[in-house]
Amino acid sequence: MDMLDWLSRPRLREPVMLAAFEGWTDAGSAASGAAAYLAERWGAHPFANIEAEEFYDFTGVRPQVRLRDDLTREIVWPLNRFLAASLPGPHDVILLIGTEPHLRWRAFCRCVTDVATELGVRSVFTLGAMLADVAHTRTVPVRGSTADPRMADRLGLRRPQYQGPTGIVGVLQDAFAQADIPVASLMAQVPHYIPSTPSPKATLAIVERVCDLLATHVPTTDLEIASAAYERQVSEVVAADDDIAGYVLQLEGRADENELSVELDNLPSGDALAAELERFLREQDGPS
């Protein structure tokens, strides 16, 4: 069975790939939400899918039954789709949006790296979000890290310090490193005291970081409105519980005291980040 279903093979200009998966590293649906938001705003078109049959336990992620307009039924399977978008500037974008697979992660990653290799991807950024001790009323930290020392130095990213269980994002990063494609992670932090609530505020933070990275812009008014409503609604719930309200107050104080260090932990902003990425990618064609 061919695990990779090509719908077309787009011609792209030195593409950068963004990858996001629903699952373990998608707290508040922030990463998958950001990738979907960017795909819509950029008018991205699908060009390939990874077939679901080989990679999922369908008792864990069940197919969905939907009714068409004529009331006939269709089965919708878990989908990992590749989309392409043309942006102003030197680089087009490939987005991989999907659901963390249950099975055969190495084979799954080969599908992804095969697409990247065939289409000449220059660098990859995985998008994620994790639960953390942060306050919903403060700026969402988006931490950048990479095991590639050149990428770390050029973009001011941290070298990874985490050891322990990993998800498909971590395995995929290793697969790209073995394929000699530079890869980095952008990870938003979502308040752990509201784990099941979608976070448009974290989605907005990831969208803004990606736009900084690629020196582009998308309208975010609807995300900004949703973020304000999210913060207001969570604040109302928190205010009704004295223990949680006191805890959030502590988190706010910690964030305010460490504002400078938090700023330094984040990626460089705006034009500086985009310029450094462009220089880094140009250097990949020169002598090492």
Rosetta blueprint (number, residue, H / E / L):
1 M L
2 D L
3 M L
4 L E
5 D E
6 W E
7 L L
8 S L
9 R L
10 P L
11 R L
12 L L
13 R L
14 E L
15 P L
16 V E
17 M E
18 L E
19 A E
20 A E
21 F E
22 E E
23 G L
24 W L
25 T L
26 D E
27 A H
28 G H
29 S H
30 A H
31 A H
32 S H
33 G H
34 A H
35 A H
36 A H
37 Y H
38 L H
39 A H
40 E H
41 R H
42 W H
43 G L
44 A L
45 H E
46 P E
47 F E
48 A E
49 N E
50 I E
51 E L
52 A L
53 E L
54 E L
55 F L
56 Y L
57 D L
58 F L
59 T L
60 G L
61 V L
62 R L
63 P L
64 Q E
65 V E
66 R E
67 L E
68 R L
69 D L
70 D L
71 L L
72 T L
73 R E
74 E E
75 I E
76 V E
77 W L
78 P L
79 L L
80 N E
81 R E
82 F E
83 L E
84 A E
85 A E
86 S L
87 L L
88 P L
89 G L
90 P L
91 H L
92 D L
93 V E
94 I E
95 L E
96 L E
97 I E
98 G E
99 T E
100 E L
101 P L
102 H L
103 L L
104 R L
105 W H
106 R H
107 A H
108 F H
109 C H
110 R H
111 C H
112 V H
113 T H
114 D H
115 V H
116 A H
117 T H
118 E H
119 L L
120 G L
121 V L
122 R L
123 S E
124 V E
125 F E
126 T E
127 L E
128 G E
129 A E
130 M E
131 L E
132 A E
133 D L
134 V L
135 A L
136 H L
137 T L
138 R L
139 T L
140 V L
141 P L
142 V E
143 R E
144 G E
145 S E
146 T L
147 A L
148 D L
149 P H
150 R H
151 M H
152 A H
153 D H
154 R H
155 L H
156 G L
157 L L
158 R E
159 R L
160 P L
161 Q L
162 Y L
163 Q L
164 G L
165 P L
166 T L
167 G L
168 I H
169 V H
170 G H
171 V H
172 L H
173 Q H
174 D H
175 A H
176 F H
177 A H
178 Q H
179 A L
180 D L
181 I L
182 P L
183 V E
184 A E
185 S E
186 L E
187 M E
188 A E
189 Q E
190 V E
191 P E
192 H L
193 Y L
194 I L
195 P L
196 S L
197 T L
198 P L
199 S L
200 P H
201 K H
202 A H
203 T H
204 L H
205 A H
206 I H
207 V H
208 E H
209 R H
210 V H
211 C H
212 D H
213 L H
214 L L
215 A L
216 T L
217 H L
218 V L
219 P L
220 T L
221 T H
222 D H
223 L H
224 E H
225 I H
226 A H
227 S H
228 A H
229 A H
230 Y H
231 E H
232 R H
233 Q H
234 V H
235 S H
236 E H
237 V H
238 V H
239 A H
240 A L
241 D L
242 D H
243 D H
244 I H
245 A H
246 G H
247 Y H
248 V H
249 L H
250 Q H
251 L H
252 E H
253 G H
254 R H
255 A H
256 D H
257 E H
258 N L
259 E H
260 L H
261 S H
262 V H
263 E H
264 L H
265 D H
266 N E
267 L L
268 P L
269 S L
270 G H
271 D H
272 A H
273 L H
274 A H
275 A H
276 E H
277 L H
278 E H
279 R H
280 F H
281 L H
282 R H
283 E H
284 Q L
285 D L
286 G L
287 P L
288 S L
